[in-house]
Amino acid sequence: MAAFLNQSAPDVGPEARRAAAERLVDQQLIRNEMRIGAYPQPTGAEIDDMLGNLQKEHFGGDEARYRAALTKYGISEDQLRRHIAWQLATIRFTDLRFSPAVAGIPDGNGQSANRAAPGADVDQQMESWLKQTRAATKVQFKPGAFQ
């Protein structure tokens, strides 16, 4: 999906596969937190708008070029729509969970929703939360999985 969005060749080397696996773990941790917190999901109209913007930005609104790129990268439009929905949901989660307005609001574990240092930006807060959550979660990759 990243190669499609970047209009680049997919990198399937061991380092890229390891990085992708790490991102998938982070995404699952975020999904778990979103489920616990019952964060709102994007609407069909929001997904349609973002898909339309993507088509305009990347393909100049040319439907044939868009369809050809989907085919080239082996992606269905439904898969792309699900990816867009995930991106929108993640943005919403990040904004709601880590914006300064939620500082001090407890999460489902009775911890402060905003655990990063005061004044830290949203990205720093998100990274701090992911680091803490990864540390509290046992994830093991099989030896040789990325060779």
N, C-alpha and C positions, 0 to 999 in steps of 0.2 A: 504494500500500500504506500509506503514511504517513497519507493522508487517511482511509482505512478504519480504521486503528488509532486515530486521533485523533478519529474520527467528525466530520470537518470537510470542507468543500468543498476539492477539489484546487486548488492554486495552480499555474497553468500560465504565469505571467508570465515574462519573460526572466530576471529575477534568480533566480527559483525554479528555472528550467530549468538555469541555470549552476550553482547550488548542487547540484542533483541530479547533474549531470555530474561535479562535483568529488567528490561522495560515491561515485559509481560508480568513479571512478579509485581512490580510497582502498580501496574494497572489492576491486578487482582486485589491488592491491598486497598486501593482507592475504591474499587467496586464494593468491597466488604464494608468500608466506612460509609459509602453512599447508601447502602442497604440499611445499615444500622440507623443512620440519621434521616432516612426517608427524604432524601434530597429530591427536588422536582426534576423530572425528565423533560427534555426538549419536546416541543410539539411537532407534528408533521409539517406545519407551515414553516417553522424555524429551520427544519432540515431541508425543506424545499428551497427556501431562500438561500441557505448556505450552498446547496448543490448548484443552484443557478449562478451564484457568484463565482464558484469554482469553475464552472463551465465557461463563463465569460473571461475570467482572469487567465486560465490556462489554455483555452481553446478558442478564444475570441467569439464565443457563442456558436461556433461551427459544430453542429450536431454530428456530422460525419467524422470529423477529427476526434471528437470526444469518444464516439463509439469505437473508432479504430484504436484509440489508446487503451480503452478498457479491454479490448480483445488482445492487443499486444501484451499487456501486463497480466492477462488471465484473471481479470476482476469483473465480477458482475455488478450491475448498478445497485442491486440490493446490498451487496457487500460494501460498496462505497457509501450507501445511505446509512448502514449500520456504523461504519467508521465515523462518518460525520456526526451521527447521533451521539456516539461516544465522545468525540471531541467537544461537542456542545455541552454535554452532561459534565464532563471534566472541568470545563471552563466555569460552568455554573457552580459546581462543587467547590472549586478553588476560591472563587469570589465569595461565596457564602461562608465557607469554613475558615478562611484565612484573612478576610478583610478586617481592618481595624475595628469595624462596628461590632464584631463578635468577640472582641478581646474579653477574656474572663468568663465567657459563657461555658458552662461545663458540657463535655461531650457525654456519650453514653457510658463512659467508664468513670464519670465523676471528676475527670481531669479538665483543666482549662482548655477550651477549644483553640486558644491561641497560645501555644507553648513556646514560641520563639521569643527572643529578646524584644522588649518594647521598641518600636520604631523600625523593626526589621521589615523589609518589603515582603509582599505576598509570595514571591518566588522563594525567598530565603525561608519563610515560614513553612512553605510546602516541603522544601527539601529537608528541613529540620524534622518535620513530622514524619516524612518517609524514612529518614534515617532511624528515628526512634522506633517506628513500626517495624522496619526490617529487622532491627536488633531484637525485637520481642517476638519475631516470627522465625521459626526454623524452616529454612529453605535449603535443600540439598540438590545439587546438580550431579548427575551420574558422572563418574570419571570417564573421560574420553568423549563426552557428549558433544563437544565443540570442535573435534578434530577434523 
